[in-house]
Amino acid sequence: MRPQDSPTRETKRLDGRWHFLADPAGAGRAERWFATPLQARDGVEEMPVPASYNDLTTRPDLRDHIGEVWYQREVRIPRGWAGERILLRLESATHRATVWVGETELGSHEGGYLPFDVDLTDHARAGELVRVSVAVDNRLTWQSIPPGVVEDTDAGPRQRYWHDFFNYAGLHRSVWLHSLPQTRIEDITVLPDLDGDTGLVDYAVEHSGQGSVSVQVLDASGAVVASDDGAAGVIRIAGVHPWEVGEGYQYTLRVTLSSDGEVADVYDQRFGVRTVAIEGAQILLNGEPVYLTGFGMHEDHVARGKGYDDASWKLDFELLDWIGANSLRTSHYPYAEDVMDYADAHGILVIDEAPAVGLNMAIGGGIFGGQGYTTFSPDTANEATRANHAQVLTELYQRDKNRPSVIVWSIANEPESDTDASYDYFAPLFAHMRSLDSRRPVGYVNVMLSPYGKDKLAGLCDLYMLNRYYGWYVDSGDLDNAMLHLRDELGQWAQDGKPILMTEYGADTLAGLHSLDGATWSEEYQQDLLEATHAVFDEVEEFVGEHIWNFADFQTTKGIMRVDGNKKGVFTRDRRPKAAAHRVRERWTRIRGRA
Ligand code: GCB
């Protein structure tokens, strides 16, 4: 559960400037950098948290650093926390981290996009000043999610990976110190349902120690509208205000744990009352068909890279609203919890994606060029990779299970999916996701190299999510052929009668490049490609949504396929609209008006 202030819990955010030192020689652990103030060492600088460190200096060696970097700061444990459990939460340390307080190692976490806690209780006293050190490792391996490999080259080690966004690293989201009571609420699950205009809220509370649970449901104004006793039950909300697209109405489940007649713990869990279902080739929200408009996005901003900040995301959400988007995919990793909170609060539908991207050795950055490895083998993506993948799905579910915005789980983006080995790898992961959540649809995002008939994972999916680049990577510059081929392929997928969502389509577009004959890379070509593609979408009955790739231009590795990053944004990296944005806006606001 995310840290919060309540009558029994307190938080202290540790965002701001930390001491920072990269460790290219990998000496920090042996030299026990955690044991003394980092600022005494040569080369230490201040680094903001949250942020990626890569673009915040002028030094290429830091931008392209491979291995651990160290963050350190002192923090005073609030004096009122005597007798409490004291935890440190890191919302995102990319891609793995180890945490020390003073000289004591508290724990490690694998995976760069999901939160974790370490327990300081036995190593820090209320009122004391303690030194917190975090070693953050950006290396991608065959076992990490996403995968990668550090190769020895003539000029030294190089980090390779197969996803098309820069491997930003650091403490990307908030770090919290927080206190919990000794007898406490450990977990809350809320499963809402609708019966006419009555909300049925199935809840379950786990707690430590002896105690009794009572719950109240508060509406958005704070008025108590229902209550119940017991650690599990179903609460009825008469005249319920459902959570809808564009209107993220939320209730609060106030959970109180009492022990020996005293309040031991209180936690406010927000939730929305809505249903998601797939019926035939439709996605139903609250029983009504919904058509998704929006984007695959990235956590990517100038300077701070993947670091979360309220201002940048406020603008991104304003632009989504301006252009008429009702949804987004967290391509290609779980986004910050603050992003998800916004989606919950504003009725934005989210396809929540695991950070499993690049599990496909047939494609390079984007869609070209084999990689010279076999995707699934004992030496590459193997049992240990799958165990990490399953763990990531568990953590993703645990973090986002109560979010009304999340309507679909995406297990992976464009993995190899046309081989028996891919089926063997993925079938248990689909089963795992469904064992965690039997209500939300589950799918994965299919790559163009694995078309209908070749793809072996389709049978595992509740809906089809396709990335297709007709008019860009194939039939480049030839929209007539591109649309014939798109229409033909969609017709094939449609035979199965499942909902089809286009999770990526688009064209690289250099803002300011104009052309009378629709040259590729021009603003006119992006506009023409999107409009032609939309006309085909409108012919397919099984079509339930369109997510343009991408919301905004974003940074990638260097290479001949990219011009200072991927330029498929409908907005530039500094969030100015390209010409196509205005046309997309016309279409999506029209669709929104119909809904
Ligand atoms: C894809 C990938 C995405 C790339 C995009 C592209 O299929 O899913 O990560 O950025 O293509 O622009 O090539």
Boltz pocket constraint, residues with backbone or C-beta under 6 A from the ligand:
constraints:
  - pocket:
      binder: B
      contacts: [[A, 163], [A, 164], [A, 165], [A, 332], [A, 365], [A, 366], [A, 367], [A, 413], [A, 414], [A, 467], [A, 504], [A, 549], [A, 566], [A, 568]]
      max_distance: 6.0
